[in-house]
Amino acid sequence: MDSAHLRPILFLLLSSVATFVSATDHIVGGNHGWNPNINYTPWANNHTFYVGDLISFRYQKQMYNVFEVNRTGYDNCTMDGLAGNWSSGKDFIPLDEAKTYYFICGNGYCFSGMKVSVTVHPLNASSPSSSAAATALNATDASHTHGSAAAPRLCAWPPAAATLLILAAAAWLGI
């Protein structure tokens, strides 16, 4: 088969496997960061979180930290359901499941408002317009949320799709 016949096939392969999704890095509290005496509920309500996004905490590492807990731990400012902890002062936490995440400061500052819950929504990858919709939604989120830095990332392709793409490109180039 000559390259003229392979070009339409390559185009179809590229169209079907190239799903680029822009992820968003949600910086908790925006310019205020992760500090006491801030109500983080309005900040969280002003953001839409999707699987693959990041939530980032910026704070003085000598004073504060971040713990992921369950709902009881969040409500009572305790370590119930401890699922993770961070203390670098610049923590990037992947939101890799569609669920509600609960974060608190474990140094007693939870009682001073250092807690936030976020609900993460799934991306529907089977929908033909999902990548365009996700990109548009993330672009909309970035324009409506203060303190969020858009952090474009490419989602990993399934290994079989990547292999097909490479083989098709190689065949098209005649190598």
C-alpha positions in Angstrom: 0.0 0.0 0.0 1.4 3.4 -0.9 1.5 6.4 1.4 -1.5 8.0 -0.4 -3.7 5.2 0.8 -2.2 5.2 4.3 -2.8 8.9 5.0 -6.6 8.5 5.5 -6.0 5.5 7.8 -3.4 7.5 9.8 -5.8 10.4 10.1 -8.5 8.1 11.4 -6.1 6.6 13.9 -4.9 10.0 15.1 -8.5 11.2 15.4 -9.7 8.2 17.4 -6.8 7.9 19.9 -5.6 11.5 20.4 -7.5 12.5 23.5 -5.8 15.5 25.1 -7.3 16.7 28.3 -6.1 19.8 30.1 -5.8 19.4 33.8 -6.1 22.2 36.3 -3.9 22.9 39.3 -6.3 24.3 42.0 -4.3 26.3 44.5 -6.2 26.2 47.8 -7.1 29.7 48.9 -5.6 31.4 45.8 -3.5 34.3 46.9 -4.3 33.7 50.6 -2.9 30.2 50.6 -3.4 27.6 53.3 -3.7 29.7 56.5 -5.9 29.9 59.6 -9.0 32.1 59.8 -10.1 31.6 56.2 -13.3 30.0 55.2 -12.3 27.7 52.3 -15.9 26.6 51.5 -16.6 29.6 49.1 -13.2 28.9 47.4 -14.1 25.2 46.9 -17.6 26.0 45.7 -16.1 28.4 43.1 -14.1 25.5 41.5 -15.1 22.4 39.5 -12.7 19.5 40.1 -12.2 16.7 37.7 -10.3 13.4 37.9 -6.7 14.2 36.8 -6.7 17.7 38.3 -4.3 18.7 41.1 -5.1 20.4 44.4 -2.1 22.4 45.7 -1.5 23.7 49.2 0.9 26.6 49.8 1.9 27.4 53.4 4.7 27.9 56.0 6.0 24.4 56.4 7.3 25.1 59.9 3.8 25.9 61.1 1.2 24.0 59.0 0.6 20.8 57.2 -2.1 18.9 55.2 -3.8 15.7 56.1 -6.4 13.9 54.0 -9.0 12.4 56.3 -12.5 11.0 56.0 -15.8 13.0 56.6 -15.7 12.3 60.3 -12.1 13.5 60.6 -13.1 16.6 58.6 -16.2 17.4 60.6 -14.4 16.9 64.0 -10.9 18.0 63.1 -9.4 14.6 64.0 -7.2 12.1 62.2 -10.2 9.7 61.5 -9.7 7.9 58.2 -6.2 9.3 57.6 -5.4 8.7 54.0 -2.3 10.9 53.4 -0.2 13.7 54.9 2.0 16.4 53.4 4.3 18.9 55.0 6.5 20.4 52.3 4.9 23.8 52.2 4.2 23.4 48.5 2.2 20.2 48.1 0.7 19.0 44.8 -1.9 16.3 45.4 -3.4 14.5 42.4 -7.1 14.1 42.5 -7.2 10.7 40.8 -10.6 9.4 41.9 -14.2 10.7 41.5 -15.1 11.2 45.1 -15.2 13.8 47.9 -11.7 14.6 49.4 -11.4 16.0 52.8 -8.3 17.9 53.9 -7.4 19.5 57.2 -4.4 21.0 58.9 -3.2 18.6 61.6 -1.5 21.0 63.9 -4.7 22.2 65.6 -5.4 24.9 63.0 -8.4 22.9 61.6 -10.4 24.5 64.4 -9.3 27.9 63.0 -10.7 27.1 59.6 -7.9 25.2 57.9 -10.0 22.6 56.3 -11.4 22.1 52.9 -13.5 19.5 51.1 -13.7 19.1 47.3 -15.9 16.9 45.2 -14.1 15.5 42.2 -16.2 14.7 39.1 -15.3 11.9 36.5 -14.3 12.7 33.0 -16.4 10.8 30.5 -13.8 9.5 28.1 -16.3 7.5 26.0 -18.2 10.6 24.8 -17.0 11.8 21.4 -16.9 15.4 22.6 -15.4 14.7 26.0 -11.9 16.0 25.3 -13.3 19.2 23.8 -15.8 19.5 26.6 -13.2 18.9 29.3 -10.8 21.4 27.8 -13.6 23.9 27.5 -14.8 23.2 31.1 -11.2 23.6 32.4 -10.8 26.8 30.5 -14.0 28.1 31.9 -12.9 27.1 35.4 -9.6 28.9 35.0 -11.4 32.1 34.0 -13.8 31.9 36.9 -11.5 30.9 39.7 -9.0 33.1 41.3 -5.7 31.6 42.3 -5.9 28.6 40.0 -3.1 28.1 37.6 -4.0 26.1 34.5 -1.5 23.3 34.3 -2.0 21.6 31.0 -1.0 18.0 30.9 -1.5 15.3 28.4 -3.3 12.2 29.6 -1.4 9.0 29.0 -2.6 7.1 26.0 -3.4 3.4 26.4 -0.3 1.5 25.4 -2.2 -0.2 22.5 -3.3 3.1 21.1 0.2 4.6 21.3 1.6 1.5 19.6 -1.0 1.7 16.8 -0.2 5.4 16.3 3.6 4.7 16.1 3.1 1.8 13.7 0.8 3.9 11.5 3.2 6.8 11.4 6.1 4.4 10.6 4.1 2.8 7.8 3.1 6.3 6.4 6.7 7.4 6.4 7.8 4.1 4.8 10.1 3.0 7.6 
